[in-house]
Amino acid sequence: MSLMLIAPLLLAQSSIFGGPVSQLPPEIIQKKEDEANKRALQTAERPSAPAQVGCTQAVDSDPAGAARFAREALAKAVGAERVRAGLCLGLALSATEQWDEAQAAFIDARNSAAEDDKATRARLGDMAANAALAQGKPEAALSILGPAAADAQAAQDQTLVAAVAIDRARAQVAQKQDLLASQALAEARAADPANAQAWLLSATLSRRMNHLDIAAQQIAQAAQLAPQDPEVGLEAGVIAMLAGREEPARRSWQSVVALAPESAAATTARGYLAQLGPAAPAAAKETTP
């Protein structure tokens, strides 16, 4: 495919992938927010956190009610009891996109955690940083992620180390610090080599930095770890297309549509496929008379 034919695809890609090169694809950002909520629920279920039965379950069905419940609990909570109540409040406020208040709630919960409970402090700090990122405040997020990274290392929880490093990379990308973000993602991959998200985001960033060979290797690893992830297939197609490999790109995007037809990734893939047009017919085999 000629450059003139590729150009419209790349133009569409620039808008679908969030405009400025320094931003991550919105579908990946959404996935990160979903993962942050999952980690939050895991924190809430830890035995060291005091029981606030029903709060986290209420967030999905009635976030405003969950917020009221949490505020009532906070009004009389002391010491470690503030951890669970603050977490609950932060989740409820996040569900209604009250990010500034959610950030403050997570910070209060983190500060209420025992000094030696490094894992809980790291998780809550990471959640506060995600709330800052949701407000478009990467500098504030980085200031929170510094202590969170130290706590994760002290907890010797490599999965948590990787999660914090990934969010640090997100904040650095938002500040156009791509080299620092690349280093943070390398830390994430080293800490948790089985983290498919670390490999996916690494591939996305490498591709944006025009390191297509590296991006291809990284997305291949992501595909091995998460073969059913539509975002992986979407990015694999973009990388293949930029490398001039139209048919592999087409197959990647077709697999996304087949795998998760109702997903945002499938919508994006359909747009790419529409711009490519139908595949060229296979050349007829010559026969010897």
TITOR-926850 format. One record per residue: residue number from 1; residue in one letter; x, y, z of N, C-alpha, C in turn. Coordinates in Angstrom, 2 decimals. Each point is the difference from the previous one (the first is absolute). Last residue first. Example, Ala and Ser with C-alpha at 12.3 -4.5 7.8 and 13.67 -1.06 7.14 Angstrom:
<nodes>
    k  r     n_px     n_py     n_pz    ca_px    ca_py    ca_pz     c_px     c_py     c_pz
    2  S    12.85    -2.25     7.08     0.82     1.19     0.06    -0.77     1.09     0.73
    1  A     0.29    -5.72    -0.07    -0.89     1.19     0.00     0.90     1.20     0.00
</nodes>
This chain:
<nodes>
    k  r     n_px     n_py     n_pz    ca_px    ca_py    ca_pz     c_px     c_py     c_pz
  289  P     0.29   -25.88   -19.40    -0.85    -0.67    -1.01     0.49    -1.41    -0.27
  288  T     0.50     2.72     4.70     0.81    -0.39    -1.17    -0.88    -0.73    -1.01
  287  T    -1.41     3.95     3.68     0.01    -1.44    -0.26     0.80    -0.28    -1.26
  286  E    -0.49     4.06     4.16     0.23    -0.34    -1.41     0.04    -1.52    -0.14
  285  K    -2.81     2.92     3.78     1.19    -0.82    -0.23     0.13    -0.33    -1.49
  284  A    -2.30     4.52     2.13    -0.30    -1.34    -0.51     1.29    -0.76    -0.27
  283  A    -0.58     3.89     3.78     0.40    -0.20    -1.39    -0.28    -1.43    -0.42
  282  A    -2.93     2.56     3.76     1.23    -0.77    -0.14     0.30    -0.23    -1.47
  281  P    -2.73     4.36     1.62    -0.19    -1.43    -0.29     1.34    -0.69    -0.16
  280  A    -0.60     4.29     3.23     0.25    -0.29    -1.42    -0.20    -1.49    -0.24
  279  A    -2.70     2.50     3.94     1.31    -0.59    -0.30     0.12    -0.27    -1.49
  278  P    -3.18     4.00     1.81     0.06    -1.46    -0.11     1.40    -0.48    -0.34
  277  G    -0.18     4.61     2.63    -0.77    -0.53    -1.12     0.14    -1.51    -0.08
  276  L     1.88     3.55     3.13     0.82    -0.88    -0.84    -0.76    -0.45    -1.24
  275  Q    -2.19     2.55     3.31     0.95     0.84    -0.73     0.90    -0.84    -0.91
  274  A    -3.03    -2.17     2.85    -0.75     0.73    -1.02     0.92     0.87    -0.84
  273  L     1.77    -2.28     3.72    -0.27    -0.91    -1.11    -0.76     0.70    -1.12
  272  Y     0.83     2.39     3.99     1.24    -0.25    -0.72    -0.25    -0.87    -1.23
  271  G    -3.61     0.73     2.89     0.36     1.23    -0.71     1.27    -0.17    -0.80
  270  R    -1.36    -3.52     2.77    -0.88     0.11    -1.17     0.32     1.26    -0.81
  269  A     2.23    -0.59     4.10     0.50    -0.93    -1.03    -0.86     0.06    -1.25
  268  T    -1.39     2.45     3.79     1.19     0.60    -0.61     0.52    -0.87    -1.13
  267  T    -3.51    -1.73     2.47    -0.47     1.18    -0.74     1.16     0.67    -0.71
  266  A     0.99    -3.51     2.91    -0.59    -0.49    -1.25    -0.52     1.15    -0.85
  265  A     1.66     0.95     4.31     1.10    -0.39    -0.89    -0.54    -0.49    -1.34
  264  A    -3.00     0.98     3.47     0.51     1.23    -0.62     1.12    -0.32    -0.97
  263  S    -3.55    -3.93     0.82     0.98     0.79     0.74     0.37     1.28    -0.73
  262  E    -2.93    -3.87    -1.29    -0.67     1.14     0.63     0.97     0.94     0.71
  261  P     1.36    -4.16    -2.27    -0.69     0.88    -0.96    -0.65     1.23     0.61
  260  A     3.91    -3.55     0.97    -0.76     0.87     0.91    -0.78     1.02    -0.82
  259  L     2.37    -3.60    -2.20     0.18    -0.38     1.40    -0.91     0.79     0.93
  258  A     0.26     0.84    -4.76    -0.57    -1.32     0.25     0.00    -0.35     1.48
  257  V     2.03     4.03    -1.41    -1.44     0.07    -0.25    -0.67    -1.33     0.31
  256  V     4.67     0.16     0.24    -0.58     0.83     1.07    -1.51     0.06    -0.15
  255  S     2.49    -2.11    -3.36    -0.09    -0.85     1.19    -0.60     0.77     1.17
  254  Q     0.89     2.29    -4.02    -1.14    -0.91    -0.17    -0.17    -0.89     1.23
  253  W     3.75     2.79    -0.15    -1.22     0.77     0.24    -1.25    -0.85    -0.18
  252  S     4.18    -1.99    -0.92    -0.07     0.39     1.41    -1.30     0.72     0.30
  251  R     0.98    -1.10    -4.48    -0.38    -1.19     0.79    -0.13     0.35     1.48
  250  R     1.54     3.37    -2.92    -1.40    -0.31    -0.26    -0.47    -1.18     0.86
  249  A     4.55     1.09     0.08    -0.79     1.01     0.70    -1.49    -0.28    -0.15
  248  P     3.02    -2.73    -2.39    -0.01    -0.30     1.44    -0.80     1.02     0.80
  247  E     0.39     0.97    -4.58    -0.82    -1.19     0.24     0.05    -0.45     1.46
  246  E     2.69     3.79    -1.49    -1.44     0.24    -0.02    -0.81    -1.24     0.36
  245  R     4.90     2.04     0.81    -0.50    -1.37    -0.10    -1.54     0.04     0.08
  244  G     3.40     3.67     0.57    -0.28    -0.33    -1.39    -0.54    -1.39    -0.21
  243  A     1.00     2.47     4.18     1.17    -0.71    -0.54    -0.22    -0.42    -1.45
  242  L    -3.45     2.08     2.45     1.08     0.98    -0.11     1.28    -0.62    -0.54
  241  M    -3.67    -2.84     0.84    -0.31     0.93    -1.09     1.11     1.01    -0.19
  240  A     0.26    -3.03     3.64     0.21    -0.68    -1.29    -0.24     0.96    -1.16
  239  I    -0.96     1.60     4.29     1.45    -0.18    -0.17     0.30    -0.66    -1.35
  238  V    -4.52     0.42     1.22     0.59     1.32    -0.27     1.50    -0.13    -0.27
  237  G    -2.33    -3.89     1.32    -0.33     0.42    -1.35     0.60     1.34    -0.37
  236  A     0.45    -1.59     4.39     0.80    -0.83    -0.91    -0.27     0.38    -1.44
  235  E    -2.63     1.97     3.37     1.34     0.59    -0.09     0.89    -0.79    -0.93
  234  L    -4.30    -1.72     0.79    -0.11     1.32    -0.63     1.38     0.62    -0.19
  233  G    -0.37    -4.05     2.40    -0.18    -0.19    -1.44    -0.08     1.32    -0.75
  232  V     0.20     0.18     4.67     1.26    -0.53    -0.52    -0.10    -0.19    -1.51
  231  E    -3.84     1.24     2.34     0.92     1.13    -0.13     1.36    -0.44    -0.53
  230  P    -3.41    -3.27     0.98    -0.20     0.73    -1.26     0.93     1.20    -0.17
  229  D     0.79    -4.76     2.62    -0.18     1.41     0.32    -0.18     0.80    -1.29
  228  Q     1.01    -4.84     0.65    -1.41     0.36    -0.18    -0.26     1.49     0.25
  227  P     4.35    -2.16     0.55    -0.42    -0.18    -1.40    -1.44     0.40    -0.26
  226  A     3.92     0.80     3.60    -1.44     0.32     0.00    -0.55    -0.13    -1.42
  225  L     4.55    -1.16     1.00    -0.52     0.04     1.36    -1.52     0.20     0.03
  224  Q     2.40     0.02    -4.13     0.21    -1.31     0.63    -0.65    -0.06     1.37
  223  A    -0.01     4.09    -2.29    -0.94    -0.93    -0.61     0.16    -1.41     0.57
  222  A     3.03     3.39     1.30    -1.32     0.28     0.55    -1.03    -1.00    -0.53
  221  Q     4.28    -0.16    -1.84     0.00    -0.53     1.36    -1.35     0.23     0.68
  220  A     0.61     1.85    -4.22    -0.03    -1.46    -0.13    -0.01    -0.65     1.38
  219  I     0.54     4.63    -0.31    -1.40    -0.37    -0.20    -0.13    -1.51    -0.19
  218  Q     4.35     1.76     0.47    -0.76     0.18     1.24    -1.46    -0.40    -0.18
  217  Q     2.94    -0.08    -3.73     0.39    -1.02     0.97    -0.86     0.09     1.27
  216  A    -0.58     3.31    -3.29    -0.49    -1.29    -0.49     0.34    -1.12     0.97
  215  A     1.68     4.34     0.87    -1.45    -0.06     0.23    -0.56    -1.35    -0.44
  214  I     4.49     0.95    -0.94    -0.20    -0.28     1.43    -1.48    -0.14     0.31
  213  D     1.06     1.24    -4.34     0.50    -1.35     0.24    -0.20    -0.40     1.46
  212  L    -1.11     4.44    -1.35    -0.97    -1.01    -0.43     0.48    -1.42     0.23
  211  H     0.75     4.99     1.69     0.85    -1.18     0.15    -0.84    -1.22    -0.36
  210  N    -1.45     4.75     0.31     0.48    -0.46    -1.30     1.03    -1.12     0.11
  209  M    -2.81     2.19     3.42     1.36     0.53    -0.08     0.70    -0.46    -1.27
  208  R    -4.33    -1.53     0.97    -0.11     1.46    -0.07     1.37     0.67    -0.09
  207  R    -0.20    -4.68     0.64    -0.53     0.34    -1.33    -0.09     1.51    -0.17
  206  S     1.20    -1.63     4.20     1.09    -0.22    -0.96    -0.45     0.36    -1.41
  205  L    -3.27     0.13     3.38     0.96     1.10     0.13     1.16    -0.16    -0.98
  204  T    -3.22    -3.43     0.15    -0.63     1.24    -0.44     1.00     1.15     0.04
  203  A     1.36    -4.12     1.76    -0.08    -0.05    -1.46    -0.60     1.28    -0.56
  202  S     0.09    -0.50     4.65     1.37     0.15    -0.51     0.00     0.02    -1.52
  201  L    -4.01    -0.95     2.19     0.31     1.43     0.08     1.42     0.28    -0.49
  200  L    -1.29    -4.52     0.17    -0.85     0.73    -0.94     0.34     1.49     0.00
  199  W     2.12    -2.80     3.16     0.52    -0.24    -1.35    -0.81     0.76    -1.05
  198  A    -1.46     0.16     4.46     1.31     0.66    -0.09     0.59    -0.16    -1.40
  197  Q    -3.98    -2.27     1.03    -0.23     1.43    -0.18     1.31     0.76    -0.11
  196  A    -0.04    -4.67     0.98    -0.25     0.29    -1.42    -0.20     1.49    -0.24
  195  N     2.70    -2.78     3.78    -0.99     1.07    -0.06    -0.20     0.42    -1.45
  194  A     3.23    -3.23     1.88    -1.26    -0.56    -0.49    -1.10     1.04    -0.10
  193  P     4.46     0.89     1.78     0.10    -0.34    -1.43    -1.28    -0.56    -0.59
  192  D     1.41     3.14     4.16    -1.07    -0.96    -0.24    -0.03    -0.36    -1.48
  191  A     3.52     2.73     1.73    -0.62    -0.40     1.27    -1.03    -1.10    -0.19
  190  A     2.14     1.93    -3.77     0.98    -0.74     0.79    -0.62    -0.51     1.30
  189  R    -2.57     2.78    -2.81     0.21    -1.31    -0.64     0.97    -0.84     0.80
  188  A    -0.72     4.42     1.43    -1.22    -0.79     0.18     0.17    -1.39    -0.59
  187  E     3.43     3.13    -0.65    -0.04    -0.43     1.40    -1.21    -0.90     0.24
  186  A     0.30     2.03    -4.15     1.02    -1.05     0.10     0.06    -0.53     1.43
  185  L    -2.73     3.67    -0.79    -0.61    -1.23    -0.52     0.99    -1.16    -0.01
  184  A     1.56     4.24     1.29    -0.96    -0.48     0.99    -0.66    -1.30    -0.47
  183  Q     2.87     2.23    -2.98     0.76    -0.60     1.09    -0.93    -0.57     1.07
  182  S    -1.92     2.39    -3.52     0.55    -1.25    -0.52     0.79    -0.73     1.09
  181  A    -1.58     4.30     0.93    -1.10    -0.96    -0.01     0.47    -1.36    -0.49
  180  L     2.99     3.57    -0.16    -0.21    -0.42     1.38    -1.12    -1.03     0.08
  179  L     0.76     1.88    -4.19     1.15    -0.81     0.39    -0.14    -0.50     1.44
  178  D    -3.29     3.01    -1.75    -0.09    -1.36    -0.55     1.16    -0.89     0.40
  177  Q    -2.51     4.42     1.46     1.28    -0.53     0.45     0.10    -1.46    -0.45
  176  K    -3.80     3.29    -0.29     0.90    -0.08    -1.15     1.41    -0.43     0.39
  175  Q    -4.02     0.18     2.79     0.89     1.17     0.09     1.03     0.02    -1.12
  174  A    -3.08    -3.57     0.39    -0.85     1.19    -0.03     0.81     1.28     0.09
  173  V     2.22    -4.12     0.48    -0.44     0.17    -1.38    -0.85     1.27    -0.13
  172  Q     1.25    -1.28     4.30     1.13     0.56    -0.73    -0.33     0.20    -1.48
  171  A    -3.17    -2.09     2.82     0.15     1.41     0.37     1.13     0.65    -0.78
  170  R    -0.65    -4.61    -0.59    -1.15     0.74    -0.52     0.13     1.48     0.29
  169  A     3.19    -2.90     1.89     0.21     0.19    -1.44    -1.15     0.78    -0.62
  168  R    -0.41    -1.26     4.46     1.02     1.05    -0.13     0.27     0.29    -1.47
  167  D    -2.80    -3.54     0.98    -0.69     1.28     0.18     0.99     1.16    -0.03
  166  I     1.77    -4.33    -0.29    -0.84     0.26    -1.17    -0.70     1.34     0.13
  165  A     2.46    -1.55     3.69     0.88     0.44    -1.09    -0.79     0.31    -1.27
  164  V    -2.27    -1.87     3.67     0.37     1.39     0.28     0.90     0.54    -1.10
  163  A    -1.19    -4.52    -0.26    -1.19     0.84    -0.16     0.33     1.46     0.22
  162  A     3.39    -3.24     0.78    -0.29     0.18    -1.42    -1.19     0.92    -0.22
  161  V     1.08    -1.21     4.40     1.08     0.82    -0.55    -0.27     0.30    -1.47
  160  L    -2.82    -3.06     2.09    -0.32     1.38     0.38     1.06     0.97    -0.51
  159  T     0.75    -4.56    -0.61    -1.19     0.37    -0.78    -0.38     1.45     0.26
  158  Q     3.46    -1.90     2.56     0.43     0.35    -1.35    -1.18     0.35    -0.91
  157  D     1.10     0.29     5.30    -1.13    -0.48    -0.80     0.27     0.42    -1.44
  156  Q     2.38     1.01     4.33     0.52    -1.10    -0.82    -1.12    -0.68    -0.78
  155  A     0.06     4.01     3.03    -0.90    -1.14     0.21     0.47    -1.24    -0.74
  154  A     2.29     4.09    -0.54     0.19    -0.45     1.38    -0.88    -1.20     0.32
  153  Q    -0.49     2.09    -4.20     1.30    -0.67     0.09     0.23    -0.56     1.39
  152  A    -3.81     2.60    -0.63    -0.13    -1.27    -0.72     1.30    -0.80     0.04
  151  D    -0.02     4.36     1.82    -0.76    -0.93     0.84    -0.15    -1.36    -0.67
  150  A     2.04     3.47    -2.45     0.86    -0.40     1.12    -0.71    -1.01     0.90
  149  A    -2.48     1.90    -3.49     1.02    -0.90    -0.53     0.92    -0.50     1.11
  148  A    -3.20     3.25     1.09    -0.65    -1.28    -0.28     1.00    -1.02    -0.52
  147  P     1.40     4.52     0.73    -0.13    -0.79     1.23    -0.66    -1.36    -0.23
  146  G     0.24     2.67    -3.88     1.34    -0.19     0.57    -0.05    -0.80     1.29
  145  L    -3.98     1.47    -2.27     0.54    -1.30    -0.41     1.40    -0.25     0.53
  144  I    -2.33     4.17     0.60    -0.60    -1.05     0.83     0.64    -1.35    -0.29
  143  S     1.25     3.74    -2.55     0.40     0.29     1.38    -0.56    -1.04     0.97
  142  L    -1.24    -0.17    -4.58     1.39    -0.42     0.20     0.46     0.25     1.43
  141  A    -4.30     1.52    -1.28     0.06    -1.46     0.04     1.42    -0.48     0.28
  140  A    -0.72     4.58    -0.72    -0.48    -0.41     1.32     0.07    -1.51     0.14
  139  E     1.04     1.68    -4.18     1.04     0.40     0.95    -0.39    -0.39     1.42
  138  P    -3.09    -0.69    -3.60     1.09    -0.99     0.07     1.09     0.37     1.00
  137  K    -5.15     1.23    -1.00     1.04     0.58     0.85     1.16    -0.99     0.14
  136  G    -4.68    -0.31    -2.03     0.97     0.63    -0.87     1.11     0.68     0.77
  135  Q    -3.66    -2.71     1.75    -0.24     1.45    -0.03     0.93     0.71    -0.97
  134  A     0.39    -4.64     0.80    -1.33     0.19    -0.57    -0.38     1.47    -0.07
  133  L     4.02    -1.28     2.14     0.11    -0.14    -1.45    -1.35     0.22    -0.68
  132  A     0.09    -0.09     4.68     0.67     1.21    -0.49     0.13    -0.04    -1.52
  131  A    -1.65    -3.80     2.11    -1.00     1.07     0.08     0.59     1.31    -0.50
  130  N     2.89    -3.64     0.35    -0.93    -0.20    -1.11    -1.10     1.06     0.00
  129  A     2.98    -0.05     3.61     0.67     0.48    -1.21    -0.89    -0.18    -1.22
  128  A    -1.47    -1.74     4.08    -0.04     1.46     0.04     0.64     0.59    -1.25
  127  M     0.27    -4.63     0.54    -1.37     0.41    -0.31    -0.14     1.52     0.02
  126  D     4.09    -1.84     1.32    -0.19    -0.20    -1.44    -1.41     0.42    -0.42
  125  G     1.04     0.01     4.57     0.69     1.08    -0.69    -0.18    -0.09    -1.50
  124  L    -1.66    -3.48     2.59    -0.83     1.20     0.16     0.66     1.22    -0.64
  123  R     2.41    -4.07    -0.02    -1.23    -0.12    -0.79    -0.85     1.26     0.08
  122  A     3.91    -0.28     2.70     0.33     0.12    -1.42    -1.26    -0.05    -0.86
  121  R    -0.43    -0.71     4.62     0.35     1.40    -0.26     0.33     0.21    -1.49
  120  T    -0.81    -4.39     1.48    -1.23     0.79     0.01     0.29     1.46    -0.32
  119  A     3.72    -2.82     0.42    -0.79    -0.36    -1.18    -1.29     0.81    -0.07
  118  K     2.97     0.41     3.78     0.47     0.67    -1.21    -0.86    -0.31    -1.22
  117  D    -0.23    -0.01     5.30    -0.85    -0.66    -0.99     0.29     0.63    -1.36
  116  D     1.96     1.56     4.12     0.67    -1.20    -0.49    -0.86    -0.79    -0.99
  115  E    -1.59     4.02     2.07     1.24     0.35    -0.69     0.69    -1.23    -0.57
  114  A    -5.35     0.20     0.56     1.18    -0.17     0.86     1.27     0.25    -0.80
  113  A    -4.43     2.49    -1.58     0.52    -1.36     0.04     1.25    -0.06     0.89
  112  S    -2.32     4.06    -1.18    -0.55    -0.67     1.17     0.52    -1.43     0.14
  111  N     1.06     2.81    -3.72     0.65     0.55     1.19    -0.50    -0.65     1.28
  110  R    -2.01    -1.20    -4.13     1.41    -0.40     0.01     0.68     0.46     1.28
  109  A    -4.39     1.43    -0.73     0.04    -1.43     0.33     1.44    -0.50     0.07
  108  D    -0.68     4.40    -1.42    -0.32    -0.12     1.43     0.04    -1.45     0.44
  107  I     0.55     0.85    -4.56     1.17     0.47     0.75    -0.24    -0.13     1.50
  106  F    -3.57    -0.97    -2.88     1.02    -1.04    -0.07     1.25     0.40     0.78
  105  A    -3.43     3.18    -0.36    -0.44    -1.13     0.82     1.03    -1.12     0.00
  104  A     0.69     3.79    -2.77     0.18     0.34     1.42    -0.39    -1.16     0.90
  103  Q    -0.78    -0.47    -4.62     1.44     0.03     0.27     0.26     0.28     1.48
  102  A    -4.41     0.29    -1.48     0.45    -1.39     0.06     1.48    -0.07     0.32
  101  E    -1.91     4.21    -0.77    -0.38    -0.53     1.31     0.43    -1.45     0.15
  100  D     0.75     1.94    -4.15     0.78     0.74     0.98    -0.29    -0.51     1.41
   99  W    -2.46    -1.79    -3.73     1.38    -0.46     0.11     0.80     0.72     1.07
   98  Q    -4.90    -1.33    -1.45     0.40     1.11     0.87     1.46    -0.24     0.38
   97  E    -3.03    -2.92    -2.72     1.00     0.87    -0.63     0.28     1.28     0.79
   96  T    -2.73    -4.00     1.10    -0.74     1.17    -0.47     0.94     1.08    -0.54
   95  A     1.78    -4.03     1.66    -1.11    -0.49    -0.83    -0.84     1.15    -0.54
   94  S     3.49     0.83     3.11     0.53    -0.31    -1.33    -1.12    -0.42    -0.94
   93  L    -1.03     0.66     4.51     0.20     1.28    -0.67     0.58    -0.20    -1.40
   92  A    -0.55    -3.81     2.70    -1.30     0.58    -0.30     0.13     1.31    -0.76
   91  L     3.94    -2.11     1.57    -0.62    -0.77    -1.09    -1.34     0.61    -0.41
   90  G     2.22     1.88     3.72     0.72     0.27    -1.24    -0.59    -0.73    -1.19
   89  L    -1.73    -0.86     4.31    -0.37     1.34    -0.46     0.69     0.32    -1.32
   88  C     1.17    -4.02     2.10    -1.37    -0.06    -0.47    -0.44     1.35    -0.56
   87  L     4.18    -0.22     2.08     0.02    -0.72    -1.27    -1.40    -0.04    -0.61
   86  G     0.41     1.76     4.29     0.55     0.92    -1.00     0.07    -0.64    -1.38
   85  A    -1.38    -2.64     3.66    -1.00     1.02    -0.28     0.49     0.97    -1.08
   84  R     2.97    -3.35     1.56    -1.11    -0.59    -0.75    -1.03     1.06    -0.39
   83  V     3.60     1.46     2.67     0.50    -0.53    -1.27    -1.16    -0.52    -0.84
   82  R    -0.48     1.60     4.51    -0.12     1.02    -1.03     0.47    -0.51    -1.37
   81  E     0.40    -2.50     4.07    -1.36    -0.06    -0.55    -0.19     1.01    -1.12
   80  A     4.04    -0.32     2.68    -0.05    -0.84    -1.19    -1.40    -0.09    -0.60
   79  G     0.33     3.88     3.32     1.10    -0.88    -0.32    -0.21    -0.76    -1.29
   78  V    -4.46     1.76     1.63     1.29     0.41     0.55     1.05    -1.01    -0.45
   77  A    -5.53     1.83    -1.17     1.12    -0.94    -0.12     1.26     0.58     0.62
   76  K    -4.46     2.07    -0.62     0.24    -0.64     1.29     1.18    -0.97    -0.03
   75  A    -1.33     2.59    -3.82    -0.27     0.95     1.08     0.30    -0.61     1.37
   74  L     0.20    -2.54    -4.10     1.19     0.81     0.26    -0.20     0.92     1.20
   73  A    -3.64    -2.58    -1.57     1.00    -0.85     0.65     1.24     0.80     0.36
   72  E    -3.35     2.15    -2.44    -0.50    -0.29     1.35     1.02    -0.84     0.77
   71  R     0.88     0.80    -4.50     0.19     1.23     0.78    -0.49    -0.18     1.44
   70  A    -0.69    -3.53    -3.05     1.41     0.14     0.32     0.26     1.25     0.84
   69  F    -4.37    -0.79    -1.64     0.37    -1.04     0.97     1.44     0.20     0.47
   68  R    -1.52     2.70    -3.50    -0.60     0.41     1.28     0.37    -0.98     1.10
   67  A     1.34    -1.11    -4.33     0.76     1.15     0.49    -0.55     0.48     1.34
   66  A    -2.30    -3.40    -2.25     1.26    -0.51     0.54     0.84     1.13     0.56
   65  G    -3.96     1.13    -2.24    -0.28    -0.61     1.29     1.25    -0.55     0.66
   64  A     0.40     1.68    -4.31    -0.31     1.10     0.91    -0.30    -0.52     1.39
   63  P     0.75    -3.15    -3.51     1.21     0.67     0.46    -0.25     1.16     0.95
   62  D    -2.57    -4.43    -1.63    -0.42     1.27     0.60     1.23     0.74     0.52
   61  S     0.38    -4.14    -2.52    -1.44     0.22    -0.11    -0.44     1.37     0.50
   60  D     4.66    -1.38     0.09    -0.50    -0.20    -1.36    -1.48     0.38    -0.12
   59  V     2.09     0.16     4.28     0.56     1.01    -0.89    -0.57    -0.13    -1.40
   58  A    -0.82    -2.95     3.85    -0.98     1.03    -0.32     0.50     1.00    -1.02
   57  Q     2.72    -3.52     1.82    -1.03    -0.59    -0.85    -1.01     1.05    -0.45
   56  T     3.39     1.20     3.05     0.54    -0.15    -1.34    -1.02    -0.63    -0.94
   55  C    -1.40     0.51     4.51     0.36     1.28    -0.62     0.49    -0.18    -1.43
   54  G    -1.38    -3.54     3.27    -0.96     0.54    -0.94     0.43     1.25    -0.72
   53  V     2.24    -1.28     4.66    -0.77    -0.92    -0.83    -0.95     0.76    -0.90
   52  Q     4.51     0.84     2.40    -1.07     0.97    -0.24    -0.94    -0.71    -0.98
   51  A     4.52    -1.48     3.31    -1.18    -0.31    -0.82    -0.94     1.18    -0.07
   50  P     5.47     0.33     0.52    -1.19    -0.24     0.80    -1.23    -0.17    -0.88
   49  A     5.03    -1.34    -1.51    -0.91     1.13    -0.07    -1.25    -0.32     0.81
   48  S     3.45    -3.20    -0.59     0.50     1.06     0.86    -0.90     1.21    -0.01
   47  P    -0.75    -3.89    -2.83    -0.39    -0.21     1.40     0.43     1.14     0.90
   46  R    -1.18     0.77    -5.24     1.12    -0.49     0.80    -0.42    -0.14     1.47
   45  E    -2.62     1.72    -3.85    -0.27    -1.33     0.52     1.12    -0.53     0.89
   44  A     0.17     4.24    -2.30    -1.12     0.05     0.94    -0.25    -1.34     0.66
   43  T     3.23     0.39    -3.44     0.47     0.63     1.23    -1.11    -0.02     1.05
   42  Q    -1.10    -1.47    -4.26     0.87    -0.98     0.64     0.53     0.55     1.32
   41  L    -2.50     2.86    -2.70    -0.86    -0.99     0.63     0.82    -1.07     0.70
   40  A     2.31     3.20    -2.47    -0.63     0.63     1.15    -0.88    -1.00     0.75
   39  R     1.98    -1.22    -4.08     0.98    -0.02     1.09    -0.59     0.61     1.27
   38  K    -2.66     0.18    -3.82     0.14    -1.39     0.43     1.00    -0.11     1.15
   37  N    -0.55     4.17    -2.08    -1.16    -0.32     0.81     0.08    -1.44     0.53
   36  A     3.30     1.36    -2.99     0.18     0.71     1.27    -1.18    -0.29     0.93
   35  E    -0.20    -1.62    -4.39     0.94    -0.78     0.80     0.23     0.65     1.36
   34  D    -2.68     2.27    -3.11    -0.68    -1.21     0.44     0.91    -0.85     0.89
   33  E     1.84     3.79    -2.03    -0.93     0.40     1.05    -0.75    -1.21     0.54
   32  K     2.83    -0.67    -3.66     0.78     0.28     1.20    -0.90     0.39     1.16
   31  K    -1.94    -0.57    -4.21     0.37    -1.29     0.57     0.81     0.18     1.28
   30  Q    -1.13     3.80    -2.47    -1.18    -0.55     0.66     0.33    -1.33     0.65
   29  I     3.34     1.97    -2.59    -0.21     0.77     1.22    -1.19    -0.55     0.77
   28  I     0.80    -1.76    -4.19     0.96    -0.52     0.97    -0.12     0.75     1.32
   27  E    -2.62     1.39    -3.61    -0.47    -1.32     0.42     0.96    -0.63     1.00
   26  P     1.07     4.22    -1.99    -1.05     0.08     1.02    -0.49    -1.36     0.45
   25  P     5.10     0.88    -1.68    -1.32    -0.23    -0.58    -1.08     0.01     1.07
   24  L     4.26     2.88     1.14    -0.26    -1.40    -0.26    -1.38    -0.16    -0.63
   23  Q     3.36     4.42    -0.45    -1.09    -0.60     0.74    -0.14    -1.47    -0.37
   22  S     3.15     3.23    -1.94     0.38    -0.30     1.37    -1.11    -0.68     0.79
   21  V    -0.30     1.68    -4.58     0.76    -1.24     0.06     0.27    -0.41     1.44
   20  P    -4.40     2.89    -1.31     1.44     0.17     0.14     0.71    -1.33     0.19
   19  G    -4.68    -0.93    -1.05     0.54     1.27    -0.46     1.49     0.08     0.16
   18  G    -3.02    -3.87     1.03     0.07     1.05     1.00     0.67     1.26    -0.44
   17  F    -1.03    -4.16    -2.54     0.96    -0.28     1.06     0.27     1.22     0.86
   16  I    -2.91     0.17    -3.77    -0.50    -1.11     0.81     0.89    -0.23     1.20
   15  S     1.31     3.22    -3.18    -1.15     0.45     0.76    -0.53    -1.10     0.91
   14  S     3.66    -0.91    -2.80     0.41     1.08     0.89    -1.18     0.51     0.81
   13  Q    -0.65    -3.31    -3.37     0.63    -0.54     1.19     0.34     1.10     0.98
   12  A    -1.62     1.13    -4.24    -1.07    -0.48     0.88     0.58    -0.53     1.29
   11  L     3.06     1.24    -3.20    -0.70     1.19     0.47    -1.13    -0.40     0.94
   10  L     2.36    -3.39    -2.17     0.79     0.57     1.07    -0.65     1.26     0.55
    9  L    -2.03    -2.08    -3.68    -0.06    -0.89     1.16     0.75     0.60     1.17
    8  P     0.21     2.21    -4.18    -1.29     0.17     0.68    -0.15    -0.88     1.23
    7  A     4.09    -0.46    -2.55    -0.16     1.28     0.70    -1.36     0.18     0.65
    6  I     1.48    -3.71    -2.94     0.14    -0.18     1.44    -0.35     1.27     0.75
    5  L     0.08     0.00    -4.71    -1.14    -0.78     0.46     0.06    -0.23     1.50
    4  M     3.53     2.26    -2.10    -1.21     0.81    -0.16    -1.24    -0.75     0.46
    3  L     4.23    -2.18    -0.09    -0.09     0.94     1.11    -1.28     0.82    -0.09
    2  S    -0.19    -4.82    -2.27     0.81     1.20    -0.11    -0.19     0.90     1.21
    1  M    -0.32    -5.51    -0.26    -0.85     1.19     0.00     0.88     1.23     0.00
</nodes>
